[in-house]
Amino acid sequence: MSTAPLTLRVECDADYQGEETPRRIFLADKAIEIEDVIDRWLAPEYRYFKVRAGDNDIYILRHDLLTQRWELTMFQSGKYDGSRLSSS
């Protein structure tokens, strides 16, 4: 089993401060439109973005500034209703 992080392609726009902000994610051949940047964490070597896609899925993206690589570090389906899973 591979433990390598998932690499993806991300299209960005510059925000009002000149920071690159993700606008579209490409996973394999699927384009995912970003509706909202929920939060962001800026560190010297990395940028993290918590974003919501059009289908309410939540992603946390990490941008490595040295290698210019993007990684998907977390995914939460927008279809989850918060109820507990039942074994019965």
Secondary structure by P-SEA (a helix, b strand, c coil): cccccbbbbbbbbbcccccccccbbbcccbbbbbcccccccccccbbbbbccccccbbbbbbbcccccccccccccccccccbbbbcc
